[in-house]
C-alpha cells in the first residue's frame, strides 16, 4: 500500500498569501502569480457559454420551486465560476463527488437536467446513474462524500487507472470531522484526489468567522501534508488555472491537493431560508459587483474573444434549454412507491421485506 512521505517542506504546501487572480472585478487583466498558466482562449469562451446556461438553469430551478415542481432547491447563483471550472478541469474518465449545491456543475458535466432535479422533486433515488456519468450522488449530509471520494481515488489507482477524483465541499463542511478524516486518509495514501472548497461565506446562517479562526480554509490542508491553494472564486480564469494545476498534480503522482475558492452565495441557502435574518443587503450588493459572469464577459470582450452576436447566441441557447427543462418538469412523475425498497441492500433484509409487504398491502386497500 502506498503511504505518504515526509519529504515535503511547509513551503511546498502553503497557499498564496493573497488568493490567485487573473482578472479583476472590473474585467481587466492582472498579473497572476508564477506557476499558473492561463487557460486556452477556446476553453474560456466555452466556459462563458456554460456559465450563461448554468445561471439560466439555476434561475429556472428556483422558479420551479415556486411552482411546486420542486420540493427544495439550493441555488448556486454567483458560484458559477467554481461550478464550471471544476468540470472543465476534469477528463471524462475522472470522477466528481458533488454536494447538494452543485447542480450547475452536474448539468455542465452532461448529466440530464431532469435527472439532476429528480431527487429534489422527490423522485427516484439519486436521479441519475453514477457509474455511467462518473458523478457520485449529490450529497446532503455535510462532508461524508469527501471520505467516499478518497476511497474512490485509491480504488482507481489500485485498478491501474490514472483518473482523478474531485470532491466539492462548502465552507460549512470543513467544520465536520469527516472532512478532516478524509484529508488525513488522502494525505497518508497520497491519493489522486482534489478537495475543492467553495467558501461562499455562510453555512446556512453561520458566518465563516464563527466556524474557524484559520486565516483561510486553504490552510486546513497543511497539517495533513496536502498541497493547498486559495483562489478568487469569482474569477473563472483563475479558478480554472488553479484547478487544472491541482488535477495535474494529483494525476501525476503528486498526491492530493486542496483548493479554496473565495466566492459568495447570492441567494438564500435554499428557497426555505430567509437570508435577510442574518446578512445585510449592502453585503450582498458588494458581492453583486464581483459577479463572475459579467466579469468574464467583460474580460473576453476586451480581448476580442467574444462579440455581441456570441453573447446573444449564448443567451438564446440558454433560453431554449430552460424551455425544454420547463416542458419536461411539467410532466407528472409516474412513480411506484414500492421502489423505495429497491437498491437499499444488495439482498433485502427480513425487516425490509416485511416493510415492503406492509406497504404493498396498504396500497392494495
GUPA-11105 format. One record per residue (C-alpha): residue in one letter; y, z, x. Coordinates in steps of 0.25 Angstrom, whole numbers, plus 5000, padded with zeros to 4 digits. Layout:
aYZX...
***
This chain:
x500050005000x501449965006x502350085008x503750105011x504350105025x505450195031x506050095040x507150065031x508550135034x509450185024x510450075027x509349975023x509250035009x510750075006x511449994995x512849934998x513950034996x514649944986x513849864976x513549724981x514549624975x514749474976x515649454964x516849544960x517049574945x518149464944x517049364948x517549334962x516649344974x516649454984x515949474998x514549524996x513949615006x513049565017x511549545013x511649484999x511749334997x512449264985x511449204975x511449054973x512448994965x511448934955x510849074953x512149134950x512449024939x511049054933x511349204933x512649174926x511949094915x510949214914x511949314913x512649244901x511349224894x511049374897x512349424891x512149344879x510749394877x511249534879x512349514868x511249454859x510249564861x511349664858x511749594845x510249594841x510249744841x511449744831x510649644822x509449734822x508549634830x508449734842x508249884841x509049904854x509649824866x510149874879x511249784883x511449734898x512749674896x513549684909x512249694917x511849544917x512149524932x511049624934x510049574924x510149424928x510249454943x508949534942x508249424936x508749314945x508349394958x506949394953x505849284954x504949244942x503749324948x504649454950x504549564940x505749624932x505649764927x506849784917x507449894909x507749884894x509149834898x508749714906x508449614894x509449514900x508649514913x507349484905x508049374898x508549314911x507149334917x506649234906x506049334896x506149284882x507349364876x506649394863x505549454871x506549534879x507149594866x505749614859x505649754864x507049784859x506749734845x505449824844x504549704847x503249684855x503149774867x504049734879x504249594872x503849504884x502749484894x503049564907x501949494915x502449354911x503949384913x503749474925x504649574917x504249714914x504549774900x505949814899x505849964902x506550064893x506150194900x507050204912x506550174925x505050164922x505050014925x505450044940x504150104943x503349994936x504249894944x503749954957x502349954953x502449804949x503149774962x502049844970x500949774962x501549634964x501549664979x500149704979x499749574972x500449494983x501649444975x503049444981x503649474967x504749574966x505049674954x506449714950x506649834941x507849844933x508349984930x509650044925x510450164932x509950264922x508450224926x508750264940x508850414936x507450404931x506250454940x505450324938x506550254946x506450344958x504950334958x505050184957x505950184969x505150274977x503850194974x504550064977x505050114990x503750164995x503050044991x504149944995x503849874982x504549744979x505449794968x506949794965x507549904957x508749854950x509649954945x510749914935x511750024935x512550004922x513150144924x512450214912x511150264908x511450254893x512550354893x512350414906x513250364917x512750344931x513550464937x512650554929x511350494934x511550484949x512450534960x512050424969x513150334974x512350214968x511050194962x510650094973x510550224982x509350264974x508450174982x508750224995x507950354994x506750274991x506950175003x507350064994x508449964998x509549974988x510849894984x511949904974x512649784968x513749754958x512849734945x513949644938x513949544950x512849454947x512949384961x512849524968x511649574959x510849444961x511149444976x510649594978x509449574969x509049454976x509049524989x508349644982x507249554977x507149484991x507049624998x505849664988x505149534989x505049525004x504549665006x505749745008x505349834997x506149884984x507649864982x508549944973x509849874967x510849944959x511749854951x513049914946x513349864932x513749904918x513149914905x514249854896x513549884883x512950014878x511650064882x510949994870x511449964856x511150104852x512050164862x513550194861x514150174875x515550224871x515050364871x514850364886x515750264892x517150214891x517650074886x518450064899x517250074908x516549964900x517749874901x517849894916x516449844917x516649734908x517649674919x516349674928x515549604918x514449524927x514549394918x515949354919x515949404934x514849304937x515449194929x516849204936x516149204949x515349084946x516549004940x517349044953x516248974961x516248854952x514748884949x515048904934x515948824925x516348834910x515248744906x514248824913x514748954907x514748894893x513348844895x512848974899x513449044887x512948934877x511548954883x511649104881x512149084866x510948994864x510049094870x510649204861x510449124849x508949094852x508749244854x509449284841x508549184833x507249234839x507649384838x508049364823x506549334821x505849454816x504749504825x503249494820x502649624825x501349694824x501549844824x500149854830x500549784843x501149914846x499849954851x499549834860x499749844875x499949994875x498650014883x497649904888x496649974880x497150044868x496850194867x496150264856x497550324852x498150194852x497050124844x497250244834x498750224833x498550074831x497550094820x498450194813x499650094813x498749974808x498350064797x499750094793x500149954794x499049914784x499450014774
***
